Amino acid sequence: MADKVKVTLRKRPATQRLRVILKGMGLNKTNSTRTLSDTPATRGMIGKVSHLVTVEETK
């Protein structure tokens, strides 16, 4: 398991629920990228919006 994950927003969310999840991750605009710590909470958020983001594991 990596220490960090690099998450990039590729598509705009369709619902308010998905917008709230993305805002919690710090992703506001298309093609914005954030490096987040790899925790179960972060993985849960990524799982909810997996169709909108790309994920790269980094160290």
C-alpha positions as CSV (number, residue, x, y, z in Angstrom):
1,M,0.0,0.0,0.0
2,A,1.3,3.4,-1.0
3,D,1.8,6.3,1.5
4,K,0.1,8.8,-0.8
5,V,-2.4,8.8,-3.7
6,K,-2.5,11.3,-6.5
7,V,-6.1,12.0,-7.5
8,T,-7.1,13.9,-10.6
9,L,-10.6,15.0,-11.5
10,R,-11.5,14.1,-15.1
11,K,-15.2,14.7,-15.3
12,R,-17.7,17.0,-13.7
13,P,-20.1,15.5,-11.1
14,A,-23.8,15.3,-12.0
15,T,-25.3,15.4,-8.4
16,Q,-24.8,17.6,-5.4
17,R,-23.8,14.5,-3.3
18,L,-20.8,13.9,-5.6
19,R,-19.8,17.6,-5.6
20,V,-19.7,17.5,-1.8
21,I,-17.4,14.4,-1.8
22,L,-15.1,16.0,-4.4
23,K,-15.0,19.3,-2.4
24,G,-14.0,17.3,0.7
25,M,-11.1,15.8,-1.3
26,G,-10.1,19.3,-2.5
27,L,-11.0,18.8,-6.1
28,N,-13.0,21.7,-7.5
29,K,-12.2,22.1,-11.2
30,T,-11.7,19.6,-14.0
31,N,-8.1,18.4,-14.3
32,S,-7.3,19.6,-10.8
33,T,-4.9,17.3,-8.9
34,R,-4.4,16.6,-5.2
35,T,-2.0,14.4,-3.4
36,L,-3.8,12.8,-0.4
37,S,-2.7,10.4,2.3
38,D,-3.8,6.8,1.7
39,T,-6.3,6.2,4.5
40,P,-9.5,4.1,4.6
41,A,-11.5,7.4,4.6
42,T,-9.8,8.6,1.5
43,R,-10.2,5.3,-0.2
44,G,-13.9,5.4,0.6
45,M,-14.3,8.8,-1.0
46,I,-12.3,7.6,-4.1
47,G,-14.6,4.6,-4.3
48,K,-17.7,6.8,-4.5
49,V,-16.4,9.0,-7.3
50,S,-14.2,6.4,-9.1
51,H,-16.0,7.1,-12.4
52,L,-15.0,10.8,-12.2
53,V,-11.3,10.6,-11.2
54,T,-8.0,8.9,-12.0
55,V,-5.8,7.6,-9.2
56,E,-2.1,7.0,-9.1
57,E,-0.3,5.5,-6.1
58,T,2.9,7.4,-5.1
59,K,5.4,7.2,-2.2
